[in-house]
Structure formats: structure tokens, C-alpha cells
Amino acid sequence: MTKTADILVIIVSYNFERWMEKCLGSLQQSAIPVDVVVIDNASQDNTTHRIRNEYPWIHLIANKDNLGFGKANNIGLSLALSLSYKGVFLLNQDAWIEQDVIKTLFQTSESHPEFGILSPLHLTGKGDKLDPGFAHYVEEASTGKGLIQTPFINAAIWYLPTEVVKAVGGFSPLFYHYGEDKDYVNRLHFHGYKVGYIDTIRGYHDREYRPVTREKYLRTEFVYHLSEYANPHRSMWGGFAYSVLACIKKALLSLCHGAFSKALAYLQISGKLLGMTPAVRRIRKQITHKHPHFLDS
């Protein structure tokens, strides 16, 4: 790959065709030049064929297997460090941005290096309201204020200076899909960086919100408690209490209410977390010091 700009856009794709035109088209219209790498996780549609033939300006890395969100992004982050980009812009395949987004994020980052992650407002794909996930963490009536600090922003649209990536590293291998961004923000805060969004610029995230199924709820519970287990703000024992013991407590409470299947599910989660203890302990020791963790060749 030949570097031609200061910023590398990283897109992890899987069956990307539905959003390809909007997502990649928005990057072509960027007010600041960018290089783009698409890391494809073994799409089953024509994603790789179309990128090669319709978007020759994009650097494509086609994985033979689905590596998951974090590990695939780490390939792009490693590439950004090796080619000395000033910043990286992580963009979901189902998201797109307005023309001035990357330029504004880059300029704001240069003047506010205390922010490790910056993002625009996240709207729905229709653009008629805030993305529901994003709305949990922001001041909904804040349009026009500019840069606003927030505790968390999901990784659908992230700008990170590469100096931050050198200090915090990539996404943790503890997480395959979901929870990677929560863990990353925990580590980012641990090393003294802030998270913020700029409410004068907009991106769009076209994800359909469906009713929360039991499977989705339990997966969310697992990754949440895993992120607490690995949270460097807590001691190892504190992480154990907020993850393994917390799930056992939820299992006991479920039993008291006669919810036997829910109790069993929480016991299974606690057992899975307990089995991950050696890996959690090893990674917790790594991430407490600044280093491009998980990006070493």
C-alpha cells in the first residue's frame, strides 16, 4: 500500500454491498484527502469483486476467514503505524459521513490532544434522529456547542490520532464481536485520554433496531461483564467481583424469583468468565502500561 494522505480510513466489511455506495462515496467526497483500507472478513456476497473492479483507489485486504471486528481492525491499525499516518478513522460498513467530518475531527484533534477518540453526531440511516445507541451517551439538545466530552461512543465512527494508538494499542483479543469498543474506552480513560464528539458535524449509522431477544440480551450481559473483568480501573479482585461474582449474584436472584432458565444462563456466563481468568489476568498486566498492544507483528 502506498501512503498518499495523513489519515487512514479503516473499514471492516462483511457482505458490504448494501452500503458500499453510500459509505465509500462519502469518503470520496471528503474535504480532506484520505487513504482507505477495507479489511474484508470473508464476505459471502460480491464485496471483494466489486471493490477490486469499481473502487481501485481502495486498498483491499481479503481475509480467508471471519476474524471478527477487533482483530480485523487491528490489521488496519498496524498498517497505519507502519506507514506513519497521523490519524486513523474507523468507519463501520453500514455508516457514512458528511463532507467536512474527517477534516473537522483531524483539526480538532490537533488542537485538543487530550481527546483520544473524537466522533461526529451519529444519526440514523434516515437522518431523522440520533442513533439510539449514540443517544444514550450524549446531550440530545446540544447542537451547536462544538466539542463535547462524553463517557463513551460506540466504534461505528471513531477518529484516533496514531499517537493514541501507540499508547493504548489495538482492540483486545478477549473480544470477538461486541464489547471491543467498551473495553478500548476503559483502557483509553485509564491512560488519561478523553472521549468526545463534535455536534456541528454528522455521520449516519444505518442499523436496524430489533426487539431484544433472549440470546442478544445474554450476549450483551456476557460482554459487559467481561469488559468489567478486564477493566484496568479495577483491581483483579475488583474485576472478579464485578464479573464472575456479579453473575452468580444475578443467578441467585433469578432463582429466588423462580426464573430457573435465567439463573442457569447466568451461571453459564459466570463459568465462562471464570474459564477466561488466565487470559484476562495476562492481558490486564499488559494494558496497564503504554504500548501499541495487540499490534505487534
C-alpha positions as CSV (number, residue, x, y, z in Angstrom):
1,M,0.0,0.0,0.0
2,T,1.3,3.5,-0.9
3,K,0.6,6.3,1.6
4,T,-0.8,9.4,-0.1
5,A,-2.5,11.2,2.8
6,D,-2.2,11.9,6.6
7,I,-5.2,9.9,7.6
8,L,-6.0,6.2,7.0
9,V,-9.7,5.2,7.0
10,I,-10.3,1.6,8.2
11,I,-13.4,-0.3,7.2
12,V,-14.1,-3.8,8.3
13,S,-16.5,-5.4,5.9
14,Y,-18.7,-8.5,5.8
15,N,-21.3,-8.6,3.0
16,F,-20.8,-4.9,2.4
17,E,-22.7,-4.4,-0.9
18,R,-25.8,-3.0,0.6
19,W,-24.0,0.1,2.0
20,M,-21.0,0.3,-0.3
21,E,-22.0,3.2,-2.5
22,K,-23.0,5.4,0.4
23,C,-20.1,4.5,2.7
24,L,-17.3,4.7,0.1
25,G,-19.0,7.5,-1.8
26,S,-18.9,9.7,1.3
27,L,-15.2,9.1,1.6
28,Q,-14.6,10.2,-2.0
29,Q,-16.3,13.5,-1.1
30,S,-14.2,14.1,2.0
31,A,-13.0,17.7,2.4
32,I,-9.5,16.4,3.3
33,P,-7.7,13.7,1.4
34,V,-7.7,10.2,3.0
35,D,-6.4,6.8,2.2
36,V,-8.8,3.9,2.6
37,V,-8.3,0.3,3.5
38,V,-11.1,-2.2,3.5
39,I,-10.4,-5.4,5.5
40,D,-13.0,-8.0,4.4
41,N,-13.9,-10.8,6.8
42,A,-14.6,-13.4,4.1
43,S,-17.8,-11.9,2.7
44,Q,-20.3,-14.3,1.0
45,D,-21.5,-11.7,-1.5
46,N,-19.7,-9.8,-4.2
47,T,-18.0,-7.3,-1.9
48,T,-14.4,-8.1,-2.8
49,H,-15.1,-8.4,-6.5
50,R,-16.9,-5.0,-6.6
51,I,-14.2,-3.2,-4.6
52,R,-11.5,-4.5,-6.9
53,N,-13.4,-3.5,-10.0
54,E,-15.3,-0.4,-9.0
55,Y,-13.1,1.1,-6.4
56,P,-9.5,0.7,-7.5
57,W,-8.3,3.6,-5.2
58,I,-9.1,1.5,-2.2
59,H,-6.6,-0.9,-0.7
60,L,-8.3,-4.2,-0.1
61,I,-7.2,-6.9,2.4
62,A,-9.3,-10.0,1.8
63,N,-9.2,-12.4,4.8
64,K,-9.9,-16.1,4.2
65,D,-11.8,-16.3,7.5
66,N,-14.0,-14.0,9.5
67,L,-11.6,-12.6,12.1
68,G,-14.2,-10.6,14.0
69,F,-14.4,-6.9,14.4
70,G,-11.4,-6.2,16.7
71,K,-8.8,-8.4,15.1
72,A,-9.7,-7.2,11.6
73,N,-9.4,-3.6,12.7
74,N,-6.1,-4.3,14.3
75,I,-4.7,-5.2,10.8
76,G,-5.6,-1.7,9.7
77,L,-4.2,-0.1,12.9
78,S,-0.9,-1.9,12.4
79,L,-0.8,-0.7,8.8
80,A,-1.4,2.9,10.0
81,L,1.5,2.7,12.4
82,S,3.9,1.1,10.0
83,L,3.2,3.8,7.4
84,S,3.3,6.7,9.9
85,Y,-0.1,8.1,9.4
86,K,-1.1,11.0,11.7
87,G,-4.5,9.5,12.4
88,V,-6.9,6.7,11.7
89,F,-10.6,6.9,11.1
90,L,-12.7,3.8,11.9
91,L,-15.9,3.6,9.9
92,N,-18.5,0.9,10.1
93,Q,-19.5,-0.6,6.8
94,D,-23.1,0.5,7.5
95,A,-22.1,4.1,8.2
96,W,-21.3,7.1,6.1
97,I,-20.3,10.7,6.8
98,E,-20.8,14.3,5.6
99,Q,-18.0,16.0,3.6
100,D,-16.4,18.0,6.4
101,V,-16.4,15.3,9.1
102,I,-12.8,13.9,8.9
103,K,-11.3,17.4,8.3
104,T,-13.1,18.8,11.4
105,L,-12.1,15.8,13.5
106,F,-8.5,16.0,12.4
107,Q,-8.2,19.7,13.1
108,T,-9.9,19.4,16.5
109,S,-7.7,16.5,17.4
110,E,-4.6,18.6,16.6
111,S,-5.7,21.4,18.9
112,H,-7.1,19.1,21.6
113,P,-4.6,16.2,22.0
114,E,-6.2,15.2,25.4
115,F,-9.0,13.6,23.4
116,G,-8.1,10.1,22.4
117,I,-11.4,9.5,20.5
118,L,-13.4,12.0,18.6
119,S,-16.6,11.5,16.6
120,P,-19.4,13.4,14.9
121,L,-23.0,13.2,15.9
122,H,-24.4,9.7,14.9
123,L,-27.7,9.9,13.2
124,T,-29.9,7.0,12.0
125,G,-29.6,5.9,8.4
126,K,-32.6,8.1,7.6
127,G,-31.0,11.0,9.3
128,D,-34.2,11.9,11.2
129,K,-32.9,11.4,14.7
130,L,-29.9,10.5,16.8
131,D,-28.8,6.8,16.5
132,P,-30.4,5.2,19.6
133,G,-27.2,3.7,20.8
134,F,-25.4,7.0,20.5
135,A,-28.2,8.9,22.2
136,H,-27.5,7.1,25.5
137,Y,-24.3,9.0,26.0
138,V,-24.9,12.4,24.6
139,E,-26.7,15.7,25.2
140,E,-29.5,15.4,22.8
141,A,-30.3,19.2,22.8
142,S,-26.6,20.2,22.4
143,T,-26.4,21.1,18.7
144,G,-24.1,24.0,18.0
145,K,-21.9,23.7,21.1
146,G,-19.0,22.2,19.3
147,L,-16.6,19.8,21.1
148,I,-18.4,17.9,24.0
149,Q,-16.9,15.3,26.3
150,T,-18.8,12.1,26.9
151,P,-18.0,8.9,28.7
152,F,-18.4,6.6,25.7
153,I,-19.1,6.5,22.0
154,N,-19.5,3.2,20.1
155,A,-16.9,2.5,17.5
156,A,-19.1,3.0,14.4
157,I,-17.4,6.3,13.6
158,W,-14.1,7.0,15.5
159,Y,-11.2,9.2,14.9
160,L,-8.0,8.4,16.8
161,P,-4.6,10.0,16.5
162,T,-1.9,7.4,15.9
163,E,0.0,8.7,19.0
164,V,-3.0,7.4,21.0
165,V,-2.9,4.1,19.2
166,K,0.8,3.8,20.1
167,A,-0.1,4.4,23.8
168,V,-3.3,2.3,24.0
169,G,-2.8,-0.2,21.3
170,G,-5.5,-2.1,19.3
171,F,-8.6,-4.0,20.2
172,S,-8.2,-6.7,22.8
173,P,-8.3,-10.4,21.7
174,L,-10.6,-11.1,24.6
175,F,-13.5,-9.8,22.4
176,Y,-14.5,-11.3,19.1
177,H,-17.5,-9.2,18.2
178,Y,-19.2,-6.7,20.6
179,G,-17.7,-5.2,23.6
180,E,-14.4,-4.3,21.9
181,D,-15.2,-0.6,22.0
182,K,-16.3,-0.6,25.6
183,D,-13.0,-2.3,26.6
184,Y,-11.0,0.1,24.4
185,V,-12.6,3.2,26.0
186,N,-11.9,1.8,29.5
187,R,-8.2,1.5,28.6
188,L,-8.2,4.9,26.9
189,H,-9.5,6.5,30.1
190,F,-7.0,4.6,32.2
191,H,-4.2,6.2,30.3
192,G,-5.6,9.7,30.8
193,Y,-7.4,10.4,27.5
194,K,-10.9,11.8,26.9
195,V,-13.7,10.8,24.6
196,G,-15.7,13.5,22.8
197,Y,-18.0,14.3,19.9
198,I,-18.5,17.5,17.8
199,D,-22.1,18.3,17.4
200,T,-21.7,20.5,14.4
201,I,-20.8,17.6,12.1
202,R,-22.8,14.5,11.3
203,G,-22.4,10.8,10.4
204,Y,-25.1,8.3,9.7
205,H,-25.4,4.7,11.0
206,D,-27.8,2.5,9.2
207,R,-28.5,-0.2,11.7
208,E,-32.0,-1.6,12.2
209,Y,-33.1,-1.8,15.8
210,R,-34.9,-5.1,16.5
211,P,-36.6,-6.3,19.7
212,V,-34.0,-7.5,22.3
213,T,-34.1,-11.3,22.1
214,R,-33.0,-13.5,25.0
215,E,-29.9,-14.6,23.0
216,K,-28.9,-11.0,22.4
217,Y,-29.6,-9.9,26.0
218,L,-27.4,-12.7,27.3
219,R,-24.6,-12.0,24.8
220,T,-24.7,-8.3,25.9
221,E,-24.5,-9.4,29.6
222,F,-21.5,-11.6,28.9
223,V,-19.5,-8.9,27.0
224,Y,-20.4,-6.3,29.6
225,H,-19.2,-8.4,32.5
226,L,-16.1,-9.4,30.5
227,S,-15.3,-5.7,30.0
228,E,-15.6,-5.2,33.7
229,Y,-13.3,-8.2,34.4
230,A,-10.7,-6.7,32.1
231,N,-11.2,-3.1,33.3
232,P,-7.8,-1.7,34.3
233,H,-9.5,0.8,36.7
234,R,-10.3,-2.1,38.9
235,S,-8.0,-4.5,40.7
236,M,-8.0,-8.1,39.6
237,W,-10.2,-8.9,42.6
238,G,-12.5,-6.0,41.9
239,G,-12.9,-7.1,38.3
240,F,-13.7,-10.7,39.5
241,A,-16.3,-9.3,41.9
242,Y,-17.9,-7.1,39.1
243,S,-18.0,-10.0,36.7
244,V,-17.9,-13.6,38.0
245,L,-19.4,-12.8,41.4
246,A,-21.9,-10.4,39.9
247,C,-23.2,-13.1,37.5
248,I,-23.5,-15.6,40.4
249,K,-25.5,-13.0,42.3
250,K,-27.8,-12.5,39.4
251,A,-28.2,-16.2,39.1
252,L,-29.2,-16.5,42.8
253,L,-31.7,-13.6,42.4
254,S,-33.2,-15.2,39.4
255,L,-33.6,-18.5,41.4
256,C,-35.4,-16.5,44.1
257,H,-37.9,-15.2,41.5
258,G,-38.4,-18.7,40.0
259,A,-36.6,-17.8,36.8
260,F,-34.7,-21.1,36.5
261,S,-33.6,-20.8,32.9
262,K,-32.3,-17.3,33.5
263,A,-30.4,-18.5,36.6
264,L,-28.8,-21.3,34.6
265,A,-27.8,-18.8,31.9
266,Y,-26.1,-16.5,34.4
267,L,-24.3,-19.5,36.0
268,Q,-23.1,-20.4,32.5
269,I,-21.8,-16.9,31.9
270,S,-20.0,-16.9,35.3
271,G,-18.4,-20.2,34.4
272,K,-17.3,-18.9,31.0
273,L,-15.8,-15.8,32.6
274,L,-14.1,-17.9,35.2
275,G,-12.5,-20.0,32.5
276,M,-11.2,-16.9,30.9
277,T,-9.4,-15.8,34.1
278,P,-5.8,-16.7,32.9
279,A,-6.3,-14.8,29.6
280,V,-7.9,-11.8,31.5
281,R,-5.0,-11.8,34.0
282,R,-2.4,-11.9,31.3
283,I,-4.0,-9.0,29.3
284,R,-4.6,-6.9,32.4
285,K,-0.9,-7.0,33.1
286,Q,-0.1,-5.8,29.5
287,I,-2.5,-2.9,29.2
288,T,-1.5,-1.0,32.3
289,H,1.5,0.5,30.6
290,K,1.5,2.4,27.3
291,H,2.4,0.3,24.3
292,P,0.8,-0.5,20.9
293,H,-0.7,-3.7,22.4
294,F,-2.1,-6.3,20.1
295,L,-0.5,-4.7,17.1
296,D,3.0,-6.2,17.3
297,S,4.0,-8.3,14.3
